[in-house]
Amino acid sequence: MLYFSLGDFVIHPDKPDWGIGQVQSIVGMNVTVNFEHAGKQMINCNIIALNAAPRPTK
């Protein structure tokens, strides 16, 4: 079960250099995230457990 929604901010636990990402779409356990330094990436949440991130302040 996923514990985030569209628009939430997340961090990839194995790729901290990707920066904070924002959830763009969720289809089943596949989540598309737009990361600061890696662009849009599709993450299979059956394999990778994304971590919640604080909302960036700008």
N, C-alpha and C positions, 0 to 999 in steps of 0.2 A: 504494500500500500504506500502511496506517495503522500508525503506530508507537506507539500507545497502546491501553490496555485499559479496560474498565469500572472506574470508581473513580479513574482517573488525573486529575490536575489539569492544566488547560491555560489558556492565555491567547489571546484572539483578537488577532491582530497589528494589525488595523485599528481595534479597539475597546478600547484599554487601560482606558478608563473603566468597562467592564463588570466589571472585577476578575477574580479567579481563578474558573475554573469547574471543575466536576467532571463527568466523562463519565458520563452516565446510561444511554445505549443507543447501539449501533452497528448499523446496518443498511446493508450495502454501504459506500458512501462517505458516507452520511448519519449524522451524529453528533448526538445530543441532549446538550446541555451545560447544567447548571444554574449560571449565573453569579451571583456575589455581588450585583451591582447591576443585572442585566438579567433575572433569572429564567431559565426554560428557553427555550433557543433551539436550533433545528435548523440545523446547519451542514453544507453540502455541501462535503466535503473535496476534491472535484475542483476547487473554486473557491477555497476558503480553506484555507491550511495552518496549522492550529492549532499553537501552540508549547507545549512542555512547561513546566510551572510547578512550583516547589518545593511540597511539601506544606505547607499553612498550619499554623502552630504555635499552639495555643490552650491 
